[in-house]
C-alpha cells in the first residue's frame, strides 16, 4: 500500500480537514496497512462512488483493513457493514476521537482475519446526542499549502432534500478563543492562508455563551492574528450573514473576496418546497450589496437541478441566477432522492429530465467561469503558490506557472492568458 495509513476522502472541505486529523490519529495509534474511507451522503451518487471505491481498494489492497466512516456510513451503516471488503464502520463522532483509533489498534478482533458478522462491524453512537465540537490541532496539511480549521459541525435546519443533519447531528460550535488560538498557531508555523469550514457556517455560535456570530469570529481572528495574510470562508448561507460578517467583507482586505453560497434554486416556490430560508430576491440582493462594497468579490454556488415539481420556468429561474448573481464557480447537483427526507416522497421528475437540466446548468456555469477567467487576463493578481507549479488568486481562480515556483509564497503575478480551466502566468 505504501503508507501505514491511507485516507480516501469524499465530499466537502470539512471532510478534507477531518481526513487529515484521522490520518494523524490513526498513525499515532500505531496502525499499519489501514485504509480509511471518509464518505459523503449529500447525494445517492456520492454514496455509490464511495462503495465503488471500497470495492476497488479491496481488490488492490487484499492485506489492508478498510474502515468506513463519514456521513454515508453514519446514515447507512448496514450497507457498508455488509460489504466483504469492510472491516469496520465507524461513526462520525467516533472517527474524530483519538481513543477510537487507539482501541482499534489494540483490538485482537480487528487485527484478526475477516469473518465478523455485519452487526459486529458497526461502532457508532447517536449523532443527535453529540453536543460538542472538538478542535484538532493540525500544524500543517500534507499536500496542501493552506490550512483548514473546523469551527462548526452539524445543522439545525431541515431542508427537505438534505440527509446531512442525520449524518452530522445538530449544530455545535468550537469556542471562539480556541479557534483564534488554533489559527494563531497555524500562522506561527508558516500558514499563509486559513480556510474556516463547517456544515452550516452561518449557524456558528448560536449554541455558545453569548451567541457570538461568524462575523464576530472572523473579526476576532483578523484582529488577534495580524501575521495571517489570508483568511477564507467555505460555503455560507447568504441570508444568515450577520452585520459583522458584512462589515468584514467590506473592510478587511485579508478576508478573501470569494464566497460559496448555498442557493440551491432560483425559484421561490421550489425554495419554499425545499424549506430554504431565503428567496430569489434575497440571493440577488446579497450578491449586489457585497459587490458594491467589495467590487472584486467572486461568488460560487450550489444549485440543484430537477428538484421534485420543478417545471421548465422554475428551472430557467435557477439558470438565470448565474447572470443575475454573477456566479462563476458553480456546483451543480442533479436531484437525488435520499430515503428518509420529505423530498423523496414528493412527485419526482424523470431521470432524463434531471440529467438534461443538470447538463444545461453546468454548460452555463462553464461559460460564466471561462468569461471570468478571460476578464482576469492582463491583470496583476496576488497568488498563493502551491505544489506542482500552480497557485490560487484571492478570488480562488487557479493559476498555472510556465516555470518552476516554490510553494507557499504570496506573489504579485502578471496574468498573461487562460486556457479555459486556469489562468496562465509567465
Protein Blocks (a to p, Z undefined) as FASTA:
>chain_A
ZZabdcddehjfklmmmmmmmmmmmmmnopahiacddddfkbmklmmmmmmmmmmmmmmm
mmbccddedjklmmmmmlmmmpmklmbdcdfklmmpmklmmmmmmpmklmmcchiafklm
pccddfklpcbdcddddfbdehiabdcddfbgcjfbdcfkbcklmmnopaddddfklmmm
mmmmmmmnopabdcdddfblmlgoklpghiaafklmmmmmmmmmmmbmbdcdddddfklp
cfklmmmmmmmmklccbdcddekpacfklmmmnopabdfklmmmmmmmmmmmmmmbccdd
dddehiehiafklmmmmmmmmmmnopabdcdddddddehiaklmpccddfklmmmmmmmm
mmmmmmmmmmmmmmmgopacdddddehiiacdfkopacddfbdcdehiacddddfbdehj
accdZZ
